[in-house]
């Protein structure tokens, strides 16, 4: 039955593309996208394949003076698996004299940070492959109404999202799955994960951005749902036994409010960037009096970044410091009061800009762990790129399973991507 539904979807998509590409539409319809073949292997003795994927990503757009549309379907194909079809974006644009409106499924990108999410939180994340995908593939499109009102060099942006879309987590069998570890048996109760689709559960965001010869800046505010669920833990008790025999974990999303902003400026050839967000109402798991993680405490926290970009000759360099600081901290909370991280980027081109060498690294300062990502990309001809790289996870000697990156210390891998863009 499922295969029949999949076959119908494939046929429907093929017929739609043929219809749109017919002579009557082709004159004004724009097609672009890419085809990519991607293979990676773990750096273990067996060199187990981590992923074998073929991708078709297609963007179709058309517009007149006052209206336009874009549709971005994609297909991921894995050996011996059903096709993974999706729609990354599908929206309509309407243009007025001083305002633009966009309605439909869309990716909304805010902020100045590279590789981290601070105010860039409207589009949830697809973490099926941790942080290893391209960021346009990590961001999940949301059905939203976005309106931009232009005031000279300033823009006022309003976003309304009628229904909540959570972070997409890895499958439990994936090498990227990360389940909490407890000394007692654990069962999961997913009955509270859904956020009912009703007007009062909408998400609303507002951004004011300005631009001058000295400074680009954004000021934001929002009322939203936490994309990442809080794990509520309930002890399983047996009559006559004062101690729990197991734990039930119930993921649940909670509402947050935030204010924040970002800026960038150029000082003597150095680009200075900053970004911050103040979150109110975040729920954190904490230990009870018996040392069991069954309590949930609501706290406010600050998430901010400072960074710089500059060049030395033909080498482009970047560094960022990121901190999450919990306010009114209590020792029973499982998460650290401060979480500190840095990122580093070095990028240089060779052979008349056809060969690009890049090194990007996340460094977790609390747990002394890191993710190091060297890549080498060669543009063989227009639109045809070959990229080889590695994802190297490091952990501290004291504990190889702590930190955002050290937990995946056994997931080091090498990979090759061949991509044709059209």
N, C-alpha and C positions, 0 to 999 in steps of 0.2 A: 504493500500500500504506500509506504513512504517513498519507494523508488518510483512509483507511478506519479506521485505528487512532484518529485524532483524532476522527472522527465517533462512533465507539463510546464514546470517553471522554466526549464531550459528552452523548450519549444516556444513558449510565450516570449521570452527575452529575445530569441533569435528572430521571431516574426516582427517584433517591435522594432528591432534595429534595422531590419530590411525595409520596413515601412518608412521609418524616419530617413533612411538613406536613399529612398526613391528619388527620381529626378525632380519631382515637384517640391521636395524639401531640401535637397542637397545643395541648392544654390546658396542658401543662407545658413545652413546648419554646419556648425564647426565640430570636428572630431579631433580629439587628441587623447593621449594616454600612454601606456607602456605595456610591454610584455616582458616578464622577468622569470628567469630560472635561478633557483636559489638552493644551495646544498651546504650543509654544515655537519661537522663531525666532532664529537667530544674528544678531548685530548687525554683519553685513557688508553690502556693497552690494546683494547679491542677496536678503538676508533669507531665506537658506535655512532650511527647517524643521529644527530639531534633534530634535524629537519630536512626534508626534501619537499620543495614547494615550487609549483609553477603558478604564475599570477598573470591575470589579464585585468588591467585597470583602465576603464574607458570613461572619458569625460565628453559629454555632448552638451553643446550650448547654442543658443540662438537668441537674438535680441533685435528689437527695433529701437526707436528713439526713446520710448517711455516704458517699455517692459522687456524683460529678458528671463530666460530660464537656464538652469544647469542641472544635469543629472549625471551622477558618478557611480554607475554600477561596477562591481568587481567580482572576480571569481578566483578563489584559491583552490588549487588542485593538489592533492596529496596522494601518493601511491596507495592503492588498495583501499581508498576511502571515497565516500560520496563527495561530490563537489560542494564546496562551501561558497554559496552565492550571497551577496549582500549589496546594500545600497548605502554608500558612504555619505552622499549628499543628494538631495533632490529638492530644489527650491525655485521660487519665483521672485524676481526683482521688479519693483515698480519705482520709477524715478519721477520726482517732482522738482520744482524750482529750487527749493532749499532743503529737501528731505529725500532720503531713499528708504524704501521698505523692503525687507526680505522675509518671505514666509515659506516655511517648509523645513525639511531636514537639512541641517547645516552644521559645520564646524565653526565655532566662535573662538578666536584666539585673542587673548589679552596679555599685556605685560611685556617686560623687557628681558626676562631671564632666558638663558640657554640651557636646555636639558633638564630643567626642574619646573615644578608647577607651584606657583605662589598665588598670583592673581589670575593665572590662566587656568581657571577652575570651572568654567561654564560647561565646556564639553568634558564629559567623564572619560576615563581611560580604559583601554583594552590592554590588560596586563597578561594576556595569554602567553606571551613570550617575554615576560618581565618588561624591561625598558629597552629591548634590543631592536624592536621594529623602528621603521622610520616614523617620525612624529605625526605625519599625516595619517599613518595607519594606527598609531596608538590612540589618537583622539577619536572619540565616538561622536558621530553626528547626533544632534538633538532636534526634535521638532520644536520650532520656536518662531516667534515673531520678533524681528529685530528692526528697529527704526533709528536712523541716523539723521539728526537735524544739524545743519551747518550754519555756524555763526562766524563769518569771516574765516580766520585761521583756526577756529575752535569747532569741536564737534560734541554734541550731546547725544549719547547712545542709550537706548532703552531696549531691554531684552525681557521678553515674557516667555516662559517655558511652561506649558499647561500640564505636562505629565513628567514624572521623575524617571530618569534613566541612571541606574547605578554603574559603578565600576564593574567591568567584566573580568572576573578572576580566572586563573588557570584551572583546567580540569584537574580533579583530584589525582589522576594518574600521571599528570604532566611532571616533568623534571623541575618545573617552576612553581609547583604547588607548595604552599607553606602553611601548614596547619599548626595551631598551637599545641605545645607539648605539655601534658599533665601526667602526674604519677598515677592517676585513677583512670579507669576506662571512660571514654567519651562517646556520647551520642549527639547528633545534631537535630535540631528542631527548626525547620525553615518556614514555619507558619507565620512569622512576623516580618519576613523580608519585604513583602509587597507594600508599597505606598499607594493607597487608593487614589484612583484618578478622579479628582474632584477639584473644583475651583480653589478651595481653601488650601489645597496642597500644591498650588502652582509655585514656581520659582520666579523671582523678579530681580533684575540687576539694572544698575544705572552707572554710566561712565561719562565723565567729562574729560576731554582730552584737548590739549593746547599745544601749539607749535610756534616757536620763534627762532630767531637766528642763534640764540644762546641755549635754549632749553626746550626739550620735548617732555611732556608730562601727562599723566593720567590720574584721575581721582575716581574711585569706584566705591559702590555700596551694593549690598545684595542680601536677600532673604532666600535661603536655599536649604536643600537636604544634603546631609553628609553623604558623598558618593561611596565612602567606605563604611560598611556596617560596624557597629559596636557589638562585640561578642558578650552577650549576657550569659552568665554562668549560674546554673542552678544545681545544688547538690542533690543526688539521688539517695533518698533515705529508705531504710528498711526498718519496719517495726521491731523494737527491742534492741536496735543497734544505734548507739549515739553518734557513730561516725558514718559519713557518706560512703556508699559502695561504688559510686560513679558520679559523673558530671554530665549535665545536659547543656549544650551550647546553643543559644538562640541568637542568630544574627539579626540586628534590628537597626534601621536607619533613623537618625534623629535630625531635627531641624537646627540650622546654624544661621547666624547673621554675621555679616562681615563688613568692614570698611577698610580701605587701603588705597594704594596708589603706586605709581612707578615714575621714574624719570631717566633721562639720558642727556648728556651734554658732552661737548668736545672741548678739551683743555690741552692746548699745545700738542695736538696730535694723539692724545689719549682720549678714548671714549670712556666716560665714567657713567655707570649705570647703577640704579638702585630700585628696589621693589619691596613692598611690605604689605601684609594683610593682618588685620586684627580680627580673630574669630571669637565669637561669643556662643557658648552653649555646647562646646565639644564634650563628648562623653568618653571618659577614660576608665578602664578596668582597674580595680584595686583589690588588695587582699583584705579579708575580714579579720576579726580578732583571732580566728583559728589558723590564719595564714592561708586560707583558700581564696582564690580570685573570684569572689562572688558579689563584690560590691561594684557599683558604677557611680562615678562622681563627675558632675558637670563642672568644667573649668574653661576659662578663657585662655587663649594663647596667641602669641605673636610669631609670625613667620616672615622673615625678611632676608634680603640679599643685598650685597654690594659687590660690584664687579668692575672690571676694566678690560678694554680691548685696545690693542696697539700693534704696530708692525715694526719689525727690525729687518730692513731690506725687503725681500720678497716673502718673508715669513710672517704670518699673522698669528698673534698670540692673544690668549684670553684667560682670565682667572676670575673666579667667583667665590665668595664666602657666603654660606647659607646657614642660618640658625633658626631653630624652632624653640621658643622659650615659653614654658608653661607658667602662668601666673597663679599665685596662691597655692603653691605646690604642697602636696602631702606625701610623706614618706611611703605610705601604703600603696601609692599608684605604681603600677608595673613599669610604665614608661619613664624614661629619664626626664628630669626637669628641663634640661637643655639637650638638644640634639644638634651637633655641629657637623657641617660637611663643607668640602671645597670641591670645585671642579677646575680642570685645566684643559686648555685647548692649544694645539700647535698645528698650523696648516701651512703647507708650502706647495707651490706648483713648479713643474719642470717641463722641459721639452715644449716650449711655446704654449704652456698651460694645458697640454694634453695629459700630463701625468700629475696627479695630486696625491701627496702623502699627508696623512693626518693622524694625530694622536689626541684622543679625548679620554679624560679620566675623571671618575667620581672617587673621592676620598672621604670615607667616614672617619671623623676624628674621635668620636666617642669610643668606637670599638676597633679602631686601627685596621679597618678593612677597606677594600677598594674594588672598583671595576675599571679596568684599563682596556681601551678599545683602539688599537692601531689599525689603520686601513690604508690601502694603496689602490687608487682608481685610475684607469687608463681609458681615455676616449679614443677608441680605435678609428671611428669616423663619426660624422654628424649623427647624433642620436643613439649611437651604439657604445655602451660602456661596460667594461669588465672591472669588477671590484673584488679584491681579496682582503680579508681581515681576520681579526681574532677578537674574542671576548675573554679576558683574563680576570678571574675573580681571586682576590687575596683575602686572607683572614689573619687575625692576630694569632700568635703562637699559643696564647693562654687558652683561647676558646675558639675553635674553628667553626662554630655554628651560631655566632652572634653577629648582629649588625645586618643592615639591609643587603650587603654584598657578601660578607663572609659566610652567610648561610649557604650560598651557592658555590662554595669553594671547589666542589667536585664537578662543576659545570663548565670548566674552561673548554673553549671550542675554537676551531678555525672554520672559515666559511669562504664560499665563492659565489658571487652573484654576476649574472650576465643579463644585461638589461637593454632593451631597445625602446626608445621613446619616439613617438610619432605625433 
